[in-house]
């Protein structure tokens, strides 16, 4: 019982007190390096739809499944004018190795300081281990949150996003 109380306290301590940006609110901007050490900002994508997806750890089973689904659907996203941005707490080198190993054709951003994960309220962890919870934000061309997915199935998520983006964009 005591161990459960201690673990619960640790989890509550690591959970951000902030709330995720609400649908309709401005998406928090950021400036992070991608797997090629290129600095990327959300504001760079103003005027287009963005899928900003957070994932726990590069090259782990669920994260690989999700990233490869986005890779396999990249031409459908591009045809819709949608940019894909992945974010984790991994360093640039880990992002580079992950992108190269699976031929991922979109930016993977390194949030080593967890500042972006905190601002989007996806930072979680157990004890000293911190990581981004698997969540996705769809950001409209005006830079507002259009959708927030808190419960993501890695294998189905890409297809779900394509369908939902079609509805959000008014496509039939």
Backbone as CSV, one residue per row, in Angstrom:
resi,resn,N_x,N_y,N_z,CA_x,CA_y,CA_z,C_x,C_y,C_z
1,UNK,0.832,-1.187,0.000,0.000,0.000,0.000,0.875,1.248,0.000
2,UNK,1.924,1.233,0.833,2.805,2.388,0.914,3.494,2.656,-0.426
3,UNK,3.910,1.587,-1.118,4.550,1.728,-2.419,3.588,2.358,-3.423
4,UNK,2.326,1.958,-3.384,1.324,2.523,-4.294,1.143,4.011,-4.036
5,UNK,1.153,4.408,-2.784,1.011,5.827,-2.442,2.218,6.608,-2.931
6,UNK,3.406,6.063,-2.741,4.629,6.738,-3.198,4.619,6.872,-4.722
7,UNK,4.261,5.800,-5.434,4.204,5.863,-6.895,3.164,6.865,-7.373
8,UNK,2.011,6.890,-6.732,0.973,7.856,-7.096,1.459,9.276,-6.891
9,UNK,2.156,9.522,-5.791,2.703,10.845,-5.517,3.730,11.244,-6.569
10,UNK,4.605,10.314,-6.945,5.597,10.596,-7.983,4.935,10.926,-9.315
11,UNK,3.915,10.159,-9.681,3.223,10.420,-10.938,2.549,11.782,-10.924
12,UNK,1.924,12.119,-9.817,1.277,13.429,-9.710,2.303,14.558,-9.764
13,UNK,3.456,14.339,-9.180,4.508,15.346,-9.196,4.999,15.592,-10.604
14,UNK,5.126,14.526,-11.403,5.624,14.672,-12.760,4.574,15.164,-13.747
15,UNK,3.304,15.014,-13.390,2.250,15.449,-14.284,2.158,16.962,-14.254
16,UNK,2.122,17.544,-15.420,2.061,18.992,-15.536,0.765,19.523,-14.948
17,UNK,0.855,20.689,-14.321,-0.329,21.341,-13.793,-1.066,22.096,-14.884
18,UNK,-0.405,22.361,-15.976,-1.021,23.042,-17.097,-1.964,22.089,-17.810
19,UNK,-2.850,22.675,-18.589,-3.752,21.866,-19.393,-3.313,21.936,-20.839
20,UNK,-3.653,20.909,-21.581,-3.351,20.903,-23.011,-4.094,22.059,-23.664
21,UNK,-3.523,22.631,-24.715,-4.240,23.699,-25.412,-5.581,23.160,-25.925
22,UNK,-6.625,23.929,-25.707,-7.973,23.507,-26.065,-8.221,23.662,-27.564
23,UNK,-9.120,22.849,-28.070,-9.533,22.986,-29.460,-10.055,24.408,-29.660
24,UNK,-9.574,25.047,-30.712,-9.955,26.428,-31.014,-8.965,27.464,-30.517
25,UNK,-8.075,27.052,-29.609,-7.096,27.994,-29.062,-5.821,27.985,-29.917
26,UNK,-5.013,29.045,-29.808,-3.755,29.059,-30.559,-2.832,27.928,-30.103
27,UNK,-2.194,27.296,-31.062,-1.224,26.245,-30.751,0.062,26.905,-30.268
28,UNK,0.622,26.462,-29.157,1.885,27.039,-28.682,2.997,26.866,-29.713
29,UNK,3.671,27.963,-30.026,4.776,27.897,-30.978,5.988,27.273,-30.291
30,UNK,6.943,26.859,-31.071,8.164,26.256,-30.545,9.266,26.422,-31.570
31,UNK,10.487,26.148,-31.133,11.657,26.114,-32.010,12.513,24.945,-31.548
32,UNK,12.547,23.890,-32.375,13.269,22.663,-32.044,14.086,22.214,-33.253
33,UNK,15.145,21.444,-32.977,15.943,20.871,-34.057,15.363,19.536,-34.500
34,UNK,15.427,19.309,-35.817,14.979,18.028,-36.339,16.159,17.057,-36.459
35,UNK,15.913,15.917,-37.070,16.929,14.868,-37.171,18.127,15.287,-38.015
36,UNK,17.986,16.355,-38.796,19.095,16.859,-39.612,19.722,18.113,-38.998
37,UNK,19.402,18.391,-37.737,19.881,19.569,-37.002,19.356,20.881,-37.575
38,UNK,18.272,20.831,-38.344,17.612,22.027,-38.867,16.633,22.517,-37.814
39,UNK,16.663,23.806,-37.536,15.730,24.395,-36.574,14.371,24.544,-37.226
40,UNK,13.335,24.087,-36.556,11.960,24.148,-37.049,11.094,24.856,-36.021
41,UNK,10.213,25.699,-36.506,9.230,26.374,-35.658,7.845,26.075,-36.194
42,UNK,6.868,26.021,-35.321,5.502,25.819,-35.778,5.091,26.953,-36.714
43,UNK,5.546,28.153,-36.426,5.188,29.306,-37.258,5.687,29.161,-38.694
44,UNK,6.695,28.307,-38.932,7.174,28.046,-40.291,6.086,27.402,-41.155
45,UNK,5.108,26.789,-40.518,4.071,26.044,-41.222,2.748,26.806,-41.294
46,UNK,2.774,28.073,-40.930,1.565,28.897,-40.980,1.016,28.883,-42.402
47,UNK,-0.278,28.725,-42.543,-0.901,28.674,-43.855,-1.173,27.260,-44.337
48,UNK,-0.730,26.265,-43.578,-1.040,24.882,-43.934,-1.439,24.090,-42.699
49,UNK,-2.083,22.979,-42.944,-2.469,22.088,-41.865,-1.237,21.346,-41.360
50,UNK,-1.207,21.091,-40.049,-0.080,20.395,-39.432,-0.605,19.290,-38.519
51,UNK,0.000,18.120,-38.632,-0.209,17.046,-37.666,1.031,17.050,-36.788
52,UNK,0.841,17.446,-35.531,1.924,17.484,-34.548,1.707,16.304,-33.617
53,UNK,2.559,15.279,-33.788,2.343,14.092,-32.970,3.523,13.889,-32.016
54,UNK,3.172,13.593,-30.785,4.152,13.327,-29.727,4.243,11.820,-29.534
55,UNK,5.456,11.338,-29.313,5.649,9.908,-29.100,6.697,9.702,-28.010
56,UNK,6.608,8.578,-27.289,7.481,8.356,-26.131,8.966,8.182,-26.443
57,UNK,9.319,7.331,-27.405,10.731,6.992,-27.587,10.979,6.460,-28.991
58,UNK,11.961,7.028,-29.658,12.325,6.586,-31.002,12.734,5.121,-31.007
59,UNK,12.341,4.440,-32.076,12.753,3.061,-32.346,12.255,2.057,-31.304
60,UNK,11.084,2.344,-30.730,10.405,1.372,-29.884,9.199,0.851,-30.676
61,UNK,8.631,-0.284,-30.312,7.604,-0.899,-31.169,6.418,0.007,-31.543
62,UNK,5.749,0.594,-30.575,4.587,1.440,-30.888,4.963,2.679,-31.674
63,UNK,6.080,3.282,-31.318,6.532,4.493,-32.001,6.953,4.185,-33.439
64,UNK,7.548,3.038,-33.651,7.937,2.625,-34.999,6.697,2.350,-35.844
65,UNK,5.733,1.657,-35.291,4.489,1.375,-36.010,3.815,2.676,-36.436
66,UNK,3.711,3.615,-35.517,3.050,4.893,-35.813,3.817,5.671,-36.878
67,UNK,5.132,5.809,-36.710,5.949,6.566,-37.658,5.912,5.939,-39.052
68,UNK,5.977,4.620,-39.116,5.958,3.951,-40.423,4.593,4.070,-41.097
69,UNK,3.523,4.145,-40.314,2.196,4.386,-40.898,2.139,5.775,-41.522
70,UNK,2.692,6.770,-40.830,2.756,8.112,-41.408,3.614,8.100,-42.674
71,UNK,4.735,7.396,-42.625,5.615,7.280,-43.795,4.857,6.678,-44.980
72,UNK,4.141,5.591,-44.719,3.434,4.898,-45.793,2.305,5.737,-46.386
73,UNK,1.768,6.659,-45.607,0.669,7.519,-46.059,1.135,8.926,-46.434
74,UNK,2.444,9.171,-46.489,2.952,10.532,-46.657,2.429,11.198,-47.930
75,UNK,2.260,10.455,-49.018,1.780,11.081,-50.254,0.326,11.524,-50.119
76,UNK,-0.464,10.813,-49.349,-1.854,11.234,-49.096,-1.870,12.509,-48.260
77,UNK,-1.016,12.574,-47.241,-0.940,13.795,-46.437,-0.469,14.968,-47.290
78,UNK,0.555,14.754,-48.076,1.081,15.830,-48.923,0.053,16.306,-49.936
79,UNK,-0.713,15.368,-50.511,-1.754,15.753,-51.467,-2.820,16.631,-50.812
80,UNK,-3.007,16.445,-49.517,-3.963,17.262,-48.757,-3.327,18.570,-48.283
81,UNK,-2.019,18.716,-48.473,-1.322,19.907,-48.010,-1.033,19.896,-46.522
82,UNK,-0.866,18.704,-45.961,-0.666,18.535,-44.519,0.792,18.192,-44.226
83,UNK,1.383,18.915,-43.282,2.745,18.633,-42.817,2.667,17.725,-41.594
84,UNK,3.575,16.772,-41.515,3.690,15.875,-40.365,4.937,16.273,-39.583
85,UNK,4.785,16.456,-38.272,5.909,16.752,-37.375,5.829,15.809,-36.190
86,UNK,6.868,15.023,-35.964,6.943,14.150,-34.800,7.809,14.791,-33.729
87,UNK,7.430,14.627,-32.470,8.176,15.209,-31.354,8.352,14.176,-30.245
88,UNK,9.588,14.045,-29.766,9.856,13.240,-28.575,10.982,13.900,-27.799
89,UNK,11.278,13.363,-26.635,12.348,13.895,-25.801,13.708,13.332,-26.199
90,UNK,13.750,12.522,-27.249,15.010,11.959,-27.733,15.933,13.063,-28.246
91,UNK,17.235,12.803,-28.211,18.193,13.781,-28.740,18.209,13.727,-30.267
92,UNK,18.861,14.704,-30.881,18.911,14.806,-32.342,19.504,13.542,-32.957
93,UNK,20.544,12.998,-32.360,21.193,11.808,-32.900,20.246,10.607,-32.919
94,UNK,19.459,10.445,-31.876,18.488,9.346,-31.835,17.411,9.541,-32.894
95,UNK,16.978,10.788,-33.071,15.979,11.082,-34.102,16.557,10.786,-35.488
96,UNK,17.816,11.152,-35.687,18.478,10.921,-36.970,18.561,9.419,-37.274
97,UNK,18.969,8.627,-36.298,19.082,7.176,-36.485,17.713,6.554,-36.761
98,UNK,16.695,6.992,-36.042,15.331,6.481,-36.220,14.826,6.809,-37.626
99,UNK,14.982,8.067,-38.030,14.522,8.487,-39.365,15.257,7.728,-40.464
100,UNK,16.561,7.550,-40.309,17.351,6.851,-41.331,16.974,5.367,-41.399
101,UNK,16.838,4.740,-40.259,16.541,3.298,-40.214,15.231,2.966,-40.911
102,UNK,14.217,3.843,-40.743,12.888,3.562,-41.291,12.516,4.469,-42.465
103,UNK,13.483,5.237,-42.962,13.265,6.118,-44.126,12.055,7.035,-43.902
104,UNK,12.071,7.738,-42.786,10.956,8.609,-42.428,11.126,9.958,-43.126
105,UNK,10.170,10.336,-43.986,10.315,11.534,-44.819,9.689,12.798,-44.239
106,UNK,9.727,12.943,-42.942,9.167,14.122,-42.288,10.023,14.434,-41.066
107,UNK,9.951,15.680,-40.586,10.790,16.071,-39.450,10.420,15.346,-38.156
108,UNK,11.461,14.887,-37.474,11.349,14.368,-36.105,12.087,15.362,-35.227
109,UNK,11.383,15.973,-34.306,11.928,17.066,-33.516,12.386,16.607,-32.145
110,UNK,13.523,17.139,-31.737,14.122,16.788,-30.450,13.736,17.816,-29.392
111,UNK,12.955,17.379,-28.414,12.502,18.233,-27.305,13.223,17.799,-26.027
112,UNK,14.559,17.835,-26.057,15.379,17.343,-24.936,15.031,17.989,-23.607
113,UNK,14.692,19.265,-23.613,14.377,19.967,-22.368,12.916,19.794,-21.961
114,UNK,12.141,19.106,-22.763,10.724,18.814,-22.494,9.857,20.059,-22.418
115,UNK,10.340,21.166,-22.928,9.566,22.416,-22.858,8.312,22.355,-23.711
116,UNK,8.426,21.801,-24.907,7.265,21.715,-25.788,6.275,20.686,-25.242
117,UNK,6.771,19.556,-24.784,5.892,18.543,-24.182,5.139,19.131,-22.991
118,UNK,5.792,19.960,-22.205,5.117,20.607,-21.078,4.043,21.571,-21.561
119,UNK,4.363,22.383,-22.580,3.399,23.376,-23.066,2.165,22.720,-23.697
120,UNK,2.350,21.534,-24.251,1.213,20.804,-24.824,0.610,19.820,-23.821
121,UNK,1.138,19.801,-22.610,0.657,18.962,-21.515,0.667,17.475,-21.860
122,UNK,1.759,17.032,-22.490,1.907,15.609,-22.802,3.082,14.985,-22.055
123,UNK,3.754,15.769,-21.232,4.902,15.258,-20.480,4.412,14.356,-19.364
124,UNK,4.994,13.184,-19.283,4.617,12.223,-18.261,5.868,11.449,-17.861
125,UNK,5.715,10.513,-16.965,6.853,9.705,-16.577,6.600,8.893,-15.337
126,UNK,7.617,8.112,-15.017,7.598,7.296,-13.810,8.937,7.518,-13.131
127,UNK,8.901,7.979,-11.908,10.152,8.287,-11.208,10.954,9.290,-12.008
128,UNK,12.245,9.049,-12.177,13.080,10.003,-12.916,12.931,9.888,-14.443
129,UNK,12.252,8.845,-14.931,12.058,8.634,-16.360,10.945,9.549,-16.870
130,UNK,11.300,10.426,-17.817,10.307,11.333,-18.404,10.200,11.038,-19.892
131,UNK,8.991,11.183,-20.410,8.760,10.983,-21.832,7.468,11.684,-22.235
132,UNK,7.274,11.826,-23.533,6.044,12.418,-24.058,4.988,11.328,-24.189
133,UNK,3.808,11.612,-23.697,2.681,10.696,-23.867,2.275,10.707,-25.340
134,UNK,1.853,9.583,-25.869,1.460,9.476,-27.273,0.136,10.220,-27.497
135,UNK,0.247,11.437,-27.994,-0.915,12.267,-28.291,-0.632,13.052,-29.571
136,UNK,-1.707,13.497,-30.226,-1.578,14.233,-31.477,-2.463,15.460,-31.468
137,UNK,-1.932,16.529,-32.060,-2.683,17.763,-32.245,-2.729,18.065,-33.735
138,UNK,-3.923,18.341,-34.248,-4.073,18.827,-35.614,-4.200,20.334,-35.504
139,UNK,-3.358,21.036,-36.249,-3.311,22.497,-36.195,-3.735,23.033,-37.551
140,UNK,-4.686,23.969,-37.536,-5.214,24.496,-38.790,-4.275,25.552,-39.385
141,UNK,-4.535,26.003,-40.611,-3.635,26.965,-41.261,-3.481,28.300,-40.525
142,UNK,-4.420,28.633,-39.656,-4.329,29.862,-38.869,-3.558,29.663,-37.565
143,UNK,-3.090,28.437,-37.322,-2.297,28.155,-36.132,-3.117,27.825,-34.900
144,UNK,-4.352,27.399,-35.086,-5.219,27.029,-33.966,-5.370,25.504,-33.890
145,UNK,-5.585,25.024,-32.682,-5.808,23.594,-32.477,-7.179,23.236,-33.067
146,UNK,-7.180,22.336,-34.032,-8.430,21.901,-34.656,-8.922,20.581,-34.069
147,UNK,-7.992,19.742,-33.639,-8.317,18.446,-33.033,-7.214,18.048,-32.080
148,UNK,-7.584,17.333,-31.030,-6.611,16.789,-30.077,-6.974,15.327,-29.845
149,UNK,-6.027,14.456,-30.103,-6.212,13.028,-29.900,-5.406,12.629,-28.668
150,UNK,-6.110,12.271,-27.608,-5.440,11.880,-26.370,-5.229,10.375,-26.292
151,UNK,-6.015,9.626,-27.031,-5.933,8.169,-27.016,-5.605,7.715,-28.429
152,UNK,-4.345,7.381,-28.658,-3.864,7.093,-30.000,-3.482,5.624,-30.125
153,UNK,-4.047,4.969,-31.128,-3.629,3.611,-31.489,-2.605,3.725,-32.608
154,UNK,-1.350,3.348,-32.377,-0.294,3.570,-33.365,-0.579,3.019,-34.760
155,UNK,-1.209,1.867,-34.852,-1.441,1.237,-36.159,-2.560,1.917,-36.951
156,UNK,-3.551,2.481,-36.274,-4.720,3.047,-36.943,-4.678,4.558,-37.078
157,UNK,-3.755,5.192,-36.394,-3.811,6.645,-36.244,-3.672,7.408,-37.557
158,UNK,-2.775,7.003,-38.419,-2.569,7.704,-39.681,-3.848,7.704,-40.517
159,UNK,-4.476,6.565,-40.664,-5.721,6.472,-41.434,-6.829,7.300,-40.793
160,UNK,-6.888,7.275,-39.466,-7.887,8.070,-38.751,-7.678,9.555,-39.022
161,UNK,-6.432,9.987,-38.997,-6.128,11.398,-39.259,-6.505,11.793,-40.683
162,UNK,-6.205,10.958,-41.652,-6.550,11.271,-43.037,-8.060,11.452,-43.177
163,UNK,-8.832,10.546,-42.591,-10.297,10.658,-42.651,-10.782,11.923,-41.946
164,UNK,-10.275,12.177,-40.747,-10.721,13.334,-39.981,-10.281,14.647,-40.631
165,UNK,-9.081,14.674,-41.196,-8.629,15.878,-41.893,-9.513,16.165,-43.092
166,UNK,-9.936,15.130,-43.802,-10.864,15.325,-44.918,-12.138,16.026,-44.456
167,UNK,-12.648,15.627,-43.312,-13.847,16.272,-42.756,-13.561,17.705,-42.307
168,UNK,-12.443,17.887,-41.619,-12.071,19.235,-41.139,-11.857,20.213,-42.284
169,UNK,-11.306,19.706,-43.387,-10.999,20.544,-44.534,-12.199,20.705,-45.462
170,UNK,-13.261,19.966,-45.173,-14.465,20.081,-45.990,-14.440,19.244,-47.247
171,UNK,-13.508,18.286,-47.332,-13.476,17.382,-48.486,-14.524,16.306,-48.313
172,UNK,-15.022,15.823,-49.403,-16.014,14.740,-49.340,-15.398,13.393,-49.580
